[in-house]
Amino acid sequence: MMNINKIIIGWLSVIASVLVLVTACHETLNVDPLDTTPPEITGFTPKIGQIGTMVSITGTHLRDVTSIKIGGVEANVTRVNRTLVMAEITKDNLSGKIEVTSPYGTAIAEEDFVIEYLRPEVTEWSKETGVFAAMVIKGKNLELVNEISFGAKASVLKSDFELQSDEKIEIIVPYYESDGAVDLVLKYNYGVDPTELVIENAFTLDATAPSVTSISEKAFIGATFDIIGSNLNVVEKILLEGRELAVELATSEKLTCLVPTDFEVNDNAKIEFVYFGGKMQTSVGNIVLKESPCYVWKRITLYGPTHPNVNFFSGITGLSYTPCEFEANAGKIHLALYPGANGLNFGSLYPKDGGLLDKRWTCNGNQISGANGVPLRFRKLKESNEADAKFIKMINEGTLEYFDAEKAAEAGLSYSTKKQVIRHKAEDDIDEKTGLPYNESNDEGITIGGINLLMVTDKNYKEVLQIGFVKLISVSRTSAADANGTMTIDFYFEKK
């Protein structure tokens, strides 16, 4: 019995193996052959659409389609089978034929697909903005904009937009000649055709450009000149023959500029303004530069005897000298700064002046000698004195003509008062006699912006040989009499 069962099981195994083999052979024999038939299009829907529209294309032999073009431009292929392919319209597609391509050929639909292109829409914009300031435009489909124009006056290209998205554009407003509101024009392509969205009288430029009405006819080298006009407060730099000038006074109506001492004589020196963030540079006029009739040294800082930069100054050379350089240059050094009497003093390094001035400075640890120093005396110029007032006016206006001790005396300048120093005391030091601060009332005193006469005399302080003027610009000190303090001045001295 067991033998019969084994025989039956054996035959069943053989039959099963044969069935598996037959089935496998049958499937292999029924594999579809390679279909190399070119694709065909039988129709598509919809016939009209916008960016993002899904187009269903029906036909045959579409399984191997690798590319779909609409209007000659690739669309996004999203689905493929034997009888249907789908494509998404992009912003680059154009109205035109639909083409489907497989490795075996290309099919072209009989009808055109028509694209209804998007247009930009503006809902909000900056209606007034300053030159080179940011302008923001909000709306829809703004990614389509290629250029923004301000009427026919100026424009900004897409490549220069600060920011661009479908909802927002930000640009920097360019400078243009402004005479009122202009149209805001957004330029874009509707398909391949350039077109515009125009918002009439939509934008006004706040172009407060500087305007010049007059310039000083001439200026002395080393002195100042004036520019008169309007909106001058927007000027960032003033250039003279391409060199930036220091500005001593700046208001919206007036600029007072200093001509450097190393400038050359020039009958037609060009003046230019730089403004609007350095993006505008405009010629505004010309000026005659003449050799100064006197020595003019601007913004000279003198340092006290314990300051690391301790120095002396010459009104002839315009140079500063160290204590160790004093002996070789004593005959042309005019000013030294030192503390005393609750203030900071300017004085000369001359032995007769108390015999103490030369002991305040040392060279390599040794006291310097004032034996060859220049004898000096000083006096405050006062507005109440007619002759003084004329010199104050000329100095402040930069019109100081040639002067010397003799001519100045003929003009009424008095040398009868001769003080040993120019002194700037603490501001709260009130003169008991006048009730005024010492700096205003005393002939030795000097205020910020005040001018004192400097007199070079003979050895007995009798005869005035040369004169100059000292204008105080600023004072820096940590105490009323600070040996480490500084005073900054403008210094005018006669030329021989």
C-alpha positions in Angstrom: 0.0 0.0 0.0 2.8 2.4 0.9 4.4 1.7 -2.5 1.2 2.7 -4.3 1.1 6.0 -2.3 4.7 6.8 -3.2 4.0 6.1 -6.9 1.0 8.4 -6.8 2.9 11.3 -5.1 5.8 10.9 -7.6 3.4 11.2 -10.6 1.8 14.3 -9.0 5.2 16.0 -8.7 6.0 15.4 -12.3 2.6 16.7 -13.5 3.0 19.9 -11.4 6.5 20.6 -12.8 5.2 20.2 -16.3 2.3 22.6 -15.7 4.7 25.3 -14.3 7.0 24.9 -17.3 4.1 25.1 -19.8 2.6 28.2 -18.0 6.0 30.0 -18.1 6.5 29.2 -21.8 3.0 30.5 -22.5 3.6 33.9 -20.8 6.9 34.4 -22.6 5.3 33.7 -25.9 2.6 36.4 -25.2 4.9 39.5 -24.3 3.9 42.5 -26.5 6.5 43.3 -29.1 8.3 46.7 -29.0 5.9 49.4 -30.1 7.9 51.9 -32.3 4.8 53.6 -33.8 5.0 57.4 -33.8 2.5 59.1 -31.4 -0.7 60.6 -32.7 -3.0 63.3 -31.3 -6.7 62.9 -31.7 -7.8 65.9 -29.5 -7.1 68.1 -26.4 -9.0 69.9 -23.8 -9.4 72.7 -22.9 -8.8 74.7 -26.0 -8.1 78.0 -24.0 -6.1 78.4 -20.8 -3.8 80.4 -18.6 -0.6 79.8 -16.8 -1.1 76.8 -14.6 -3.9 75.3 -16.7 -3.7 71.5 -17.1 -4.2 70.4 -20.7 -5.4 66.8 -21.4 -4.1 65.5 -24.8 -5.6 62.3 -26.1 -4.3 60.1 -28.9 -2.5 56.8 -29.5 1.0 55.5 -28.9 1.5 58.1 -26.2 3.1 55.8 -23.6 6.7 56.8 -24.5 6.2 60.6 -24.9 9.1 62.5 -23.4 8.3 66.1 -24.4 5.3 68.4 -24.9 5.6 71.8 -26.4 2.9 74.5 -26.6 3.6 77.4 -28.8 7.1 76.1 -29.4 8.0 76.2 -25.7 8.3 73.2 -23.4 5.4 72.7 -21.0 5.5 70.6 -17.8 4.6 67.0 -18.5 2.6 65.6 -15.6 1.0 62.3 -16.7 1.7 59.8 -19.5 -0.1 56.6 -20.7 -0.9 55.0 -24.0 -3.9 57.2 -24.8 -3.5 60.3 -22.6 -0.8 62.8 -21.7 -1.2 65.9 -19.6 0.8 69.1 -19.6 0.8 72.2 -17.3 1.0 75.6 -19.0 4.0 77.7 -17.8 4.6 81.4 -17.9 6.9 80.9 -20.9 4.4 79.1 -23.1 2.8 80.9 -26.0 -0.4 80.4 -28.0 0.2 77.9 -30.8 0.4 74.3 -31.8 0.7 71.4 -29.3 3.5 69.0 -30.1 4.1 65.7 -28.4 7.4 63.8 -29.0 8.5 60.3 -28.2 11.7 58.5 -29.4 9.8 57.4 -32.4 8.4 60.7 -33.7 6.5 63.9 -33.1 2.7 64.5 -33.5 1.2 68.0 -33.9 -2.4 68.8 -33.1 -4.5 70.3 -35.9 -5.9 73.2 -33.7 -4.0 75.9 -31.8 -4.1 76.1 -28.1 -4.9 79.7 -27.1 -3.3 81.1 -23.9 -5.0 83.9 -22.1 -1.9 85.6 -20.6 -1.9 87.1 -17.1 -1.5 90.8 -16.7 0.0 92.6 -13.7 -2.4 94.4 -11.4 -1.4 97.2 -9.0 -3.3 97.8 -5.8 -0.9 100.0 -3.8 2.2 102.1 -4.5 4.4 104.8 -3.1 2.9 108.0 -4.4 5.8 110.3 -3.3 9.4 109.4 -2.5 12.7 111.1 -2.3 15.6 110.6 -4.7 17.4 107.3 -4.3 14.8 106.2 -1.7 13.0 102.8 -1.8 9.6 102.7 -3.6 7.3 99.8 -3.0 4.6 98.6 -5.4 2.0 95.9 -4.4 -0.5 93.9 -6.4 -0.8 90.6 -8.4 1.2 89.0 -11.1 4.0 91.5 -10.6 6.6 88.9 -11.5 5.7 89.7 -15.1 7.0 93.2 -15.0 10.2 93.9 -16.9 10.7 97.6 -16.3 9.2 100.5 -14.4 9.2 104.0 -15.9 8.5 107.4 -14.4 6.7 108.9 -17.4 9.4 109.4 -20.0 11.9 110.8 -17.5 13.6 107.8 -16.0 13.2 104.0 -15.6 14.4 101.0 -13.7 15.0 97.7 -15.4 14.0 94.3 -14.0 17.7 93.4 -13.4 18.0 96.4 -11.1 14.9 95.7 -9.0 15.7 95.4 -5.3 13.0 92.8 -4.8 10.4 91.2 -7.1 7.6 88.6 -6.4 4.1 88.1 -7.7 2.8 90.4 -4.9 5.5 93.0 -4.5 8.2 95.0 -6.3 10.7 97.3 -4.6 13.0 99.6 -6.5 15.3 102.6 -5.8 13.9 105.7 -7.3 16.3 107.3 -9.8 17.0 111.0 -10.0 15.2 113.0 -12.8 14.3 116.6 -13.4 11.0 116.9 -11.5 8.3 119.4 -12.4 5.2 117.6 -11.0 3.4 114.3 -11.0 4.3 111.7 -13.7 2.7 108.5 -15.0 3.9 105.3 -13.4 4.4 102.8 -16.2 4.8 99.1 -15.6 6.2 97.4 -18.8 5.6 93.7 -19.5 5.0 91.2 -22.3 1.6 89.9 -23.1 2.8 86.8 -24.8 5.6 88.0 -27.0 4.1 91.5 -27.4 5.5 94.3 -25.3 2.7 96.2 -23.5 2.3 98.6 -20.6 0.2 99.2 -17.5 -0.1 103.0 -17.1 -1.2 104.6 -13.9 -1.7 108.3 -14.8 -0.1 111.1 -12.6 0.6 108.5 -10.0 4.0 109.6 -8.7 5.8 112.7 -7.5 9.5 112.9 -6.9 10.7 114.7 -3.8 13.8 116.0 -5.6 15.1 118.7 -3.3 18.2 119.2 -5.5 20.6 122.0 -4.5 20.4 125.2 -6.5 23.0 127.9 -6.7 22.2 131.6 -7.2 25.7 133.1 -6.6 29.3 132.2 -5.9 32.0 134.6 -4.6 33.8 136.1 -7.6 37.2 135.3 -6.2 38.9 133.6 -3.3 42.3 133.8 -1.8 44.2 130.6 -1.5 44.1 129.6 2.2 40.9 131.7 2.7 37.2 131.0 2.4 34.5 131.8 -0.2 30.7 131.6 -0.1 28.1 129.8 -2.2 24.6 131.1 -2.0 21.5 129.2 -3.0 18.7 127.0 -1.8 18.5 123.3 -0.6 22.2 123.5 0.0 21.8 121.3 3.1 21.6 118.2 0.8 25.1 118.8 -0.5 27.5 116.1 0.7 30.7 117.2 -0.8 32.0 120.4 -2.5 34.8 119.8 -5.0 37.2 122.4 -6.3 39.0 121.2 -9.4 38.1 117.7 -8.2 39.4 118.1 -4.6 37.0 118.0 -1.7 36.9 121.2 0.3 36.5 121.7 4.1 33.2 123.5 4.9 33.3 126.0 7.7 29.6 126.9 7.5 26.7 124.9 6.1 23.0 126.0 6.0 20.3 125.5 3.4 21.0 128.9 1.9 24.8 129.3 2.4 28.0 127.3 2.2 31.3 128.7 3.3 34.3 126.7 1.9 38.0 126.8 2.6 40.5 126.8 -0.2 43.5 124.7 0.9 46.9 126.6 1.1 48.6 124.3 -1.4 46.2 125.2 -4.2 47.6 127.0 -7.3 46.4 130.2 -8.8 43.6 129.6 -11.2 41.4 132.1 -13.1 38.7 129.5 -13.8 38.5 126.9 -11.1 35.5 124.5 -11.4 33.2 124.0 -8.4 31.1 120.8 -8.2 28.5 119.5 -5.8 28.1 115.8 -4.8 24.7 114.9 -3.3 21.9 112.3 -3.2 24.0 109.6 -1.5 27.1 110.4 -3.7 25.2 109.4 -6.9 24.9 112.9 -8.3 27.9 115.1 -9.2 27.1 118.5 -10.8 29.1 121.5 -11.9 27.7 124.6 -10.3 30.1 127.3 -11.3 33.6 128.7 -11.4 35.8 130.9 -9.2 39.0 132.9 -9.6 41.7 131.7 -7.1 44.3 134.3 -6.2 47.4 134.1 -4.2 46.7 135.1 -0.6 48.1 138.6 0.3 49.0 137.2 3.7 49.8 133.9 5.3 46.6 132.1 6.3 46.9 128.9 8.4 43.6 127.2 9.2 42.6 124.8 11.9 46.0 124.8 13.6 46.1 122.9 17.0 48.6 123.7 19.6 49.3 121.3 22.5 50.3 122.1 26.1 53.7 121.3 27.4 52.8 117.9 29.0 50.8 116.7 26.0 52.4 113.9 23.9 52.1 116.1 20.8 53.5 119.3 22.5 54.4 121.8 19.7 55.2 125.4 18.8 53.8 127.2 15.6 55.3 129.5 13.0 53.0 132.0 11.2 55.7 132.2 8.4 56.2 128.6 7.6 52.9 127.3 8.7 54.7 124.4 10.4 54.7 123.0 13.9 57.9 122.4 15.8 58.8 120.2 18.7 60.7 121.5 21.8 63.9 119.9 20.4 63.4 121.8 17.1 63.0 125.2 18.9 66.5 126.4 19.1 67.1 126.0 15.3 63.8 127.7 14.4 63.3 130.2 17.3 63.4 133.3 15.1 60.3 132.3 13.1 58.2 130.6 15.9 55.3 132.7 17.2 53.0 130.8 19.4 53.3 128.3 22.3 50.5 127.1 24.5 50.8 126.7 28.3 48.6 126.7 31.4 48.4 129.6 33.8 46.1 131.9 35.8 43.1 129.5 35.7 43.2 129.2 31.9 45.2 128.3 28.8 47.6 130.9 27.4 49.2 131.7 24.1 52.6 133.4 24.5 56.0 133.8 23.1 59.2 132.0 24.0 61.2 135.1 24.9 63.3 135.4 28.1 61.9 138.8 29.2 58.4 137.4 29.5 58.8 136.5 33.1 61.8 134.3 32.5 59.6 131.2 33.1 58.1 130.4 29.7 61.2 128.6 28.5 61.3 126.5 31.7 58.0 124.8 30.9 59.4 122.8 28.0 62.2 120.3 27.8 64.2 118.5 25.1 65.6 115.2 26.1 65.1 116.1 29.8 66.8 119.5 29.5 65.0 122.9 29.7 65.0 124.7 26.4 66.3 128.3 26.2 64.2 131.2 24.9 67.2 133.4 24.3 66.4 133.6 20.6 62.6 133.7 20.8 60.4 136.3 19.2 59.1 139.2 21.4 55.3 139.2 21.1 52.4 141.2 22.5 48.7 140.8 22.0 45.3 142.6 22.1 41.7 141.6 21.7 39.9 143.1 18.6 36.6 144.6 19.6 33.4 145.1 17.5 32.9 148.4 19.2 36.1 149.8 17.7 35.5 150.8 14.1 39.0 149.8 12.8 38.9 146.5 14.7 35.5 145.8 13.3 36.7 146.2 9.7 39.5 143.6 10.3 37.1 141.3 12.1 34.7 141.5 9.1 37.5 140.8 6.5 38.9 137.9 8.5 35.4 136.3 9.0 34.5 136.8 5.3 37.8 135.6 3.9 38.4 139.0 2.2 41.5 140.1 4.1 43.6 142.0 1.7 47.4 142.7 2.0 48.3 144.2 5.3 51.4 145.0 7.3 52.0 146.9 10.6 52.3 150.3 8.9 49.3 149.9 6.6 47.1 148.6 9.4 48.1 151.5 11.6 47.1 153.9 8.8 43.8 152.1 8.7 43.3 152.9 12.3 44.4 149.7 14.0 45.8 150.6 17.5 48.9 149.1 19.0 48.7 151.1 22.2 47.5 148.2 24.3 50.0 145.4 24.6 49.2 142.4 26.6 51.7 139.6 27.4 49.4 136.7 26.5 46.2 135.6 24.8 44.2 133.8 27.6 41.1 131.6 27.5 39.8 131.1 31.1 37.0 128.9 32.3 33.7 130.2 31.1 32.3 130.8 34.6 35.2 133.2 35.5 33.3 136.5 35.8 35.2 139.8 35.8 34.3 141.7 39.0 34.4 145.1 37.3 32.3 144.5 34.3 30.2 141.5 35.4 31.1 139.8 32.1 33.1 136.6 31.5 36.9 137.4 31.5 37.2 136.1 27.9 34.8 138.8 26.7 35.9 141.7 28.8 39.7 141.6 29.2 42.1 142.6 26.5 44.1 139.4 27.1 40.9 137.2 26.9 39.6 135.5 23.8 36.3 133.8 23.2 35.5 130.9 20.8 35.3 132.6 17.4 37.0 135.7 18.8 40.0 137.4 17.2 43.1 138.8 18.9 45.8 141.0 17.4 49.4 139.6 17.5 52.2 142.1 17.5 55.9 141.2 16.8 57.9 143.9 18.6 61.4 145.1 19.2 63.2 143.7 22.2 61.7 146.4 24.5 58.2 145.8 23.2 58.0 149.4 22.0 58.0 149.3 18.2 55.6 147.0 16.3 57.5 145.4 13.5 55.0 142.8 12.2 51.4 141.9 12.9 49.1 138.9 12.7 45.7 137.8 13.9 44.7 134.7 16.0 41.1 133.4 15.7 40.1 130.9 18.3 38.2 127.9 16.9 38.0 125.5 19.9 39.5 124.5 23.2 39.9 121.1 24.8 40.9 120.7 28.5 40.1 118.5 31.5 40.5 121.4 34.0 40.6 125.2 33.9 44.4 125.2 33.6 45.4 122.0 31.9 49.0 121.5 30.8 47.7 118.7 28.7 45.1 120.9 27.0 44.8 122.0 23.4 43.6 125.1 21.5 42.7 125.2 17.8 43.1 128.4 15.9 43.2 130.1 12.5 46.4 132.2 12.2 46.9 135.1 9.8 50.3 136.7 9.4 51.7 139.4 7.2 53.9 138.6 4.3 57.2 140.5 3.9 
